[in-house]
Amino acid sequence: MPGLQELDHGFRHDYLDHATLMAQLRAWTDAFPALVRLRTLGETPEGRAIPLLVIGQDPDTTRPAAWVDGNMHGTELATSSVALAIAESFLRLQLQPGSAAPDLPPAIADALRGVHLYVAPRLSPDGAEAVLARGGFVRSAARITDEQRPGPRWQARDLDGDGRCRYLRVRDPAGDFIAAEQFPGLILPRAPDDPPPYYRLYPEGEIVGFDGDTVPEPDPLANTPDLNRNFPWDWRPEPEQNGAGAYPGSEVETAAVLRFVSAHPNIYAWLNLHTFGGVFIRPLGAEPDSRMDPGDRRLYRLLETWASAYTGYPTVSGYAEFTYEPEKPLHGDLTDFAYHQRGCLTEVCELWDLFRRIGMPEQRRFVDHYTAAGRLDMENLALWDADSNQGRIFGDWTPMEHPQLGAVEVGGPDPVIGVWNPPPEVLPELCEDMSSYWLRVTALLPRLVIEEIVVTRLEDQLLEVTVTVANHGYLATNGIPSSHALPWNHGVMAELDPRDCHLAHPQQARRELGHLHGWGDGEGSGAHMPWFQRSRGNGHRQRVTWLVHGEGTLELSVGNHRLGWLQRSVVAR
């Protein structure tokens, strides 16, 4: 059997195209058939598979599971590498318990052996392939039609044949940019006292629907839907929510995720990977923390502590610190869907802490970092690019004749490596940190066990079968506290099926035990404080009894569609 190192296709050190990514997934699947399944969520309009990896003991059965996805936005290539790294670390633990991360305690490793991990490393293969092939910004996938967005719009195209889509700059006395003299390729916002020349800045490409006069403002969503605005929770149509799509799940990638997770309620924790910023974003997305379930909030405090310890990233509220306009929440995003509708302990991670690397000052709201870069910050970015990024971002300008605009210059920034994604040299550390963090979160899942089966003879042909069931996991069997009332989130069931004897009360063969508490309660519980420490009783355990006439074998099943089923044969005599 080959080792993981022999199967490595380089995702911790580079950004993989679709063929290489699929080859990596197939390599693990072929080498470890007892632990890995490769499934296809669907197929993109360009004919690429949307892969899903299932990892864990008995991968064809139902067990509590955690989910990781990446690259739902085309430019965010690092998310695929990190998702693959988490998959590899989890697989290593299954193969060699205790070795998934050097700082993973044995108790965490033991908990992880009883769960599954779902990894969807590239939700938008078409978008990622376009970015890898030519650069340029692609939100999700470049496939908007004229009917969907009428009027002129910019379409990325490599005009100078260098294999990358960068920028066009056009001299204009009313331009709003100037060139940075000491940093070729760096363009700065114009100040009132700046001398000419002045420039207007556009993406390298052409104008679709050009009328010979109108130059439209480049819109990052003009040539793509946004998969992260296409989920059903609190979905709003265009133009109220840019990138929303025609209806919830209108995009094939979104629909593929919805189909799978609706059929797999066993997902308890969900990590949605993005770039960039260096921050975790937690629910609530549309309301303040005062509206959040207190039990959920305690769980997120725990995750916040771990996130800071393992990655150095802060954790912020989506509503308080990550709305682009205060009190105007985003609609139709994946994490709101996973948290509210699927009952998952859900968060976003914006990988790659570029703001810290270039020394940007802290902002009152984290989202303000994305609009707060001044000239000094931009110059620091150029210095960092030269010193730490092999000059990948900023290139000089080349004059050319544009087919629509006339004399222009092509060049300037290529943000793919260095802005939107970290340099490949940084990937190993990022992959290791995120793997250590998410494996710890995955270990919080519930852990259903049958603690005891006792058969007692009451009289000559009457036996009593008593089964004690318990949850030894951190989370309750319903998952996060706010999910308890979801109509599909059923409690634990226990069923005794007689083979060559019979139950005294056949109508009670299947029994509802309700949900079982977990032993954990996040951070900030008054019950943990030293002035009056206390446990919540034994709500993690239930006992159920059946009366059996005769002797023989009975089949016991305990579980539900989220936890999976534990099977035991009971000999009654």
N, C-alpha and C positions, 0 to 999 in steps of 0.2 A: 504494500500500500504506500503510495507516495505521501510525503509530508506536505504541509501547507506551504512551506517555502518553495518547494519544487513546482507548486501549482500557481505561484504568484505571477500575475500579468502586469505588475507595476503600478497598481492604482494608488499606492501610498507615495508615489514619487512623480506621478504624471497624470494628465487628464485623458481618459480613455475614450476612443470613438465607440460607436455602437457595436461594431463587430468584435472589438477586443473586450468590451464589457460583457457581451454575451458569451464569449469564449471563457472568460473568468468564471461566470456562473455555471457554465456547463462543466468546467474542470472540477469544481467542487462537487457538483451533482454526480458526475461519473465516478469520482474517487471515493465518495462516502454515501453510497445509496441508502444505508441504514439511517442516516441522519439528515439528508438534504433532499428536497424536492424543488425542481424548477417548474414554475407554472407561468402561464401567460394570462395577464389580466385582459388583454385585448390587443388590437392592432391599430396603428396610427393610419391616418389618411395616406401617408407615404409608404405604407407597407411594413413598418418596423414593429416588432413585438414590444409590448410593454411588460417587462419581466417582473416576476415576484418570486423571491426565494423563501422557502419554508425550511427552518432549521430547528432541530430538536430531536429528542428521543421519540421514537414512534411517530414520525412526521405525518403519517396518514390518519392519525387519530386526532380528536379534539382535546386540546389542553389550553389552560390560560396562556395568552400570548401578548407580546408587545409588538408594536409596529414601528418601522422606520421608513421614511420615504425621502427621496431627494430629486433634485433637478426637475421640479414642476415648472420652473422658470428656466428658459433655455440658456441664459448667460451664466447660470449659477453652477458651474461644473464641479466645484469642490465638494458640493453636497453628494454627488455620486461616489466620490472617493471615500468620504467619511462614512457613508452608508455601507459601502463594501468593507471598510475597516471594522465597523461594528459587527457585521456579519462574520467576518473572519475571526474576530476575537471570541464571539459567542461559539463558533464552531470549534475553535481551539479548546475552549473549556469543555465542550462535550467530548472531545477526543482525549484530552489530557486534563482532567478536572483540577482546578486550582491554578492553571497556567495562563488564563485569558488575560490577566493583567497582574503586574508584580505586586500591586497594593490591594488586590482583591482578597478579602478575608475568606477563610474556609466556609464560614456560615453563609456568605453571599454566594459562593460557588455552589454550595449544596442546594440552595434555593433555586438557582438557575437551571439545575439539571431536570427540574420538573416542569419547565415551561417551554413554550415555543417562541421563536422570533420570526416575524414576517418582515422581509426587507424588499422594498420596491425602490431600487437605486436610481431609476431614471423614469419619472412619470411622463416626461415630454421628450422622447427620443428624437423627434423631428426637430424640435427647437435646439437641443444640444448639438445635434449633428450640423445644423446650419452655423452655429457659433464656432464650432471646432473647424469647420471648413473655410470660413471666410471672415470670422469676427463680426463686429457690429452688434447692436443691441437687439435681442429677441426676447420679448417678455415670456411667451410660452411657445408658440409655434407660428410661423409666418404663413397665415392662410386666410386673411380677411379679403372678401370680395368687394368689388365696386358697389354691389347692391347693399352690402352691410355698412360700408362707410363711403357714401358718395362724395364727390368733390376731390380736388387735388390732394395728394399726400406723398410723402417721401417713401421711396423703396430702396433699401440697401443694395448696392452693387459695387463690385470691385472695378473701378474705372481705370486705374493705372496698372493693373495686372500684377501687383505685388503679392496677391493672395490674401490680403486683409482689407476689410472695410474700416477706414478710419474716419476722417473728417474732410470737409471742404471749407476753405475760408475764402471769402470774397471781399475785396476792398470796397469800402463804402463810406462816404463822409458821415453817414448817419449810423455807422456800425456801433455795436455795443460791446465789442471786445478789442483788446490790444494784444500784441505779441510781447512775451517776456524776453527781454534782450539777452539775459544771461542763461536762459534755458530754452534752447531750440525745441519747438513742438509744444511748449506750454502757452496756453492762451489764458489771459486774465480778463476779468470784467472791467470795463472802462469806467474810469472816474472822471468827474467834470473837468479836472485840470490836466488830464493826459493829453500829450501832443499826438498828432497823427503819425503813422497811418492807423485807420480804424477798420475793423473787419466785422462781417456777419459770418456766423458759423452754422454749418449744416452738416448732416451726416453724409458720408461718401455714398453717392447713389444718384438716382434720377427721380423726377416728380411724375408720379402716375396721374394722368388726367390733366397735364399741364396745358394751360390755355394761352401760353405765350407771354403771359404777364404776371400772373399771381404766383408768388412764392409762399407756400403754406408754412406755418410754424411746425417744426418736427414734433410729432406726438409719439411717445414711446409705445402707445397702445394702438397706433393707427394701422399696424400691419399684423396684429395678433390678438387673439382672445387672451384673457388672463384666467388660467385654470384656478387660481386662488380667489376668484370672485364668482365662480360658477357652481359652488356647492349650495345645497338647498336651505341651510339655516339662515334666516333673515336675508334671503336673496332679494336684490332690487334690480330693476331693469336699467338699461341705458336710457337716458344719459345720467340718471341718478347715481349709478355706479359704473364707472368706466371699466371696460373689460368683462362685463357681466355675462356676455353671451346671450343667445336668444331666449333661453330658459334654463332653470337649474339642471345641470347634467347634460346640457346641449353638446358639450365637447366630448369626443370619444374617450379621451383620457380620464376626464372626470367621471363619466358614466361607468367606465371600467372599475374605478375605485369604489363607486357607490354600490355596484352590483356585488363586488367581492365582500366588502365589509358588512353589508346588510345580510349576507348569507353566513357571516362568520362573527357572531356576537361575542366570541371568546377573546376579543381584543380588549385589554384593560388599560394599556398605556400606549401613547402615540407621540412620536417625535417627528415633527415636520421641519426638514432642514432647508435653509435658505442661505444666501449671502447678500450683503456683507454687513459688518458693524461690530460684531463681538458682543452679542446680547441674547438673552433668553426672553421670550415674550409669552406671558401666560394669560389665561382668561382672568377676568371677563373682557371680551372685546367690545361690547356695546353698552356696558353699564359700570358704574363705580364699584369698588370693593364692598361698599356697604350692602350691596345686593347679592353678594356671593355667599354661598353656603359656608358657615364657619368651619365645618369639618374639611371642606375642600381647601379653604384658605390655609389651614394648618398643614395640610399635605404639601401645598406649594411653598410654604416656608421651609419645609425640610428640603425640597428640591432646590430651592434658592441657595441654601447652605452648601449643598453638594456641588451645585453648578459653579459657585464661586471658588470652592476648594479645588476642583478638578480642572477647570478651564480658565479661571480668572474673570469670567464674564458676569456682569450683573444680571438680575432678573427684573423685568418691569411688567407692569400691567398693560395689556393691549389698549385698554380704554384710556388710562391716565397718561401713558407715556409713548404710545405708538399710534395715535391718530394723527394723520397729517394736518388736519384742521381740528382744533380742540372741540370736543363734544360732537364731532361728526364721524361716527365710527365707520369702519369698512364693512361691507356686506358680502355675504356669500363666500367667506373664506373657509378653508378646510378645518382649521383648529376649532372654530365655533361649532362646526358640524360634528367633529369628533367628540368634543366636550359635551355639548348639549344633547345631541341626538344619539350618539353611540356610547355615552357614559364613560368616556376615557379620561384618564389623567394625561392631559394633552398640553404640549407646549411647542412653540417655534424656537429654533435656534438660528439666529443670523450669524453664521460662521465668519471668521476673519476680522480681527479687531484692528482694522486699518486706522481708525481715528486715533487710537492709543499709540500706534506705531509712529505716526507722524507728529505726535505731540499736540493734538488739538485740545483745547480747553474743554472741560466737562460742561454739558448743557443742562439746563433745568429739567427739560423733558428729553429723554434719549433721542427721540425721533428728530429733534432739532439739529442734531449733528449733521444730518443729511443736507441741510440748507444753511449751515452756519460757517462753512469754510471761507475764510477771508484770503487775501492775497498771500499773507505770510504762510498760512496753512497750505496753499497751493504750491508755493515755492518749496516748502518743506516736503511736499509730496514729490516734487521733481528731484530734490536732493536724495530723498529716500530711494526713489526709483534708480538713480545712478549708483548709489552705494549698496543697496540691498536687493535690487530686483533686476540687475543686469541690463538696465535701461530698456525694459520691455514696453513701458507705457509710452514714452514720448519719442516721436520720430520727427525729423525735419520735414519741410514742405517742398513740394515739387510743382512747378507751374504746369498747367495743362489747359486745354480748351474743352470746356464742358459742353455737351450737346444742347443744353437748354439755357445755361447761364452765361456762356461765353468764357472769358478769362477767369480762372480760379486757381487755387493751389490745393493740392491733395497731400494729406499727411496728418501731423499732429498726434493726438492721443489714440492709443489702442488700449482701452481699459480692461480687456478680458483678463490679463494676468497682471495682478498688482492692485487693481481697484475692485473689480467684481469678484475676483478670485485671488487667493494668496499665491505667491511664488511656489513652484513645486518644491523648492527647498524647505518650505515651512510645513508642507503636508504631513510628513511623518509625525511631527509633534502634535499637530491638530488631530490627526486620526487617533493617536494614542489617548489623548486627553478625553476626546468625546466617547471613545469606546469604554474607557474606565467609568465615565459618568453614567452612560446609558445602561451599561450592564448592572450597575448598582440600582438604578431605578427599576429595571426589569425584575430584579430580585424581590420587589415589593408585592408581586402578584399573589393572589390567594393560593392556598395550598390545601386542598381537600384531602382528608385521610379518614379511613375507617379505623378507629382506635381499638375497638373491641367487638367481638361477636360471642355472645354467651347463649348456650342452649340449656334450658332447665326443664326437667320433667316435673310436671305438675300432678299428673295422675297417669294411669296405665297407658292410654292412647292420646294424651294431650301434652304437648310440649310448648314451651315459651321460648321464642327466639328474640333476643334483645341485641340491638345493634347501636353502638355509640359512634357517632360521626362528628368530626371536628374540622375546623379550619386552622391550620398551623401557620398560615401566611400573614403578612403584614396588613394587606388590604382585606376588607370584608368581601364576602362572596359576591355582593352586588357591585363592588368596585368603589368609586368615589362616592361619598355620602349623597351628593345631589342626584345621583342616578337611580336611587332606590325606587322612585315612583315610575320610572320608564315602563311602559306596558309590556315590553318584551323581556324585561329583566327579571326573570322568574327566580324564585328561591330554589333551594336544594330539594331534590326529590329522592325518595328511597323506595325501591320496589322489590318485593320478594315473590319469586315465581316458582311454585312447587312443581316438581317433576313426577315423583311417584308417591306423593302424599298430598294433603290439601289443607287450605287455610280455613280456620274456623269462621272467618269473616272475609270471604273472597273480595267483597267490594272495597276492602281496605288494603288490598295488595299494594297499591301505589299510594304513598303517603307524602304530603307536603310538609317539609321541615322548616320552610322559611329561609331567610338569609342568615348566615353565621358571621359574627363579628370577626375582624382580624385583630391581631395583638397590637397593631400600630395605630397611632392617632396624630401623626405629623408633629409639628413643633408648635409650642404655645398652648398646650392643654393645661388647664388648671389642675387636672388630676395628676400631673407629673411634678408639681411644685412641692418642695420639701416641707412646706408648712401643713399640707394635708394630702399626702400621696395616697392614691387608691387605684384599684383596677375596676373594670366595669362588670364584674361578676363573670359568669361563665356562659355568656351569650355566644361564645365561639363554638359551643358544643351542644349537640342535641342527641337525645336517646329515643329510640322508637322500638316498639314491641309488637310482635305478631303471635297469635296462637295457632298451633299447627296440629292437625289430627293425623295420626299415623307417623311412620318413620320413613326417612328417605333423604333425598338430596334436593335442595332448593338453590335457586340462582338469585343472588343479591346484586342489585344495581343501585349505585348511589351517585348523584351528580345532577347536571343539567346541561343545556346546550351552550352555556358559557364556560363551565368548568370541565366539561367532558364527563365521562362515566367511569367509575371504579366498579369492577366486576369481581365477585367472590362466589365460590361454591360453598354452601353451608350444609353440613351433614347433620341431620336431625335424628337423634336416636337416644 
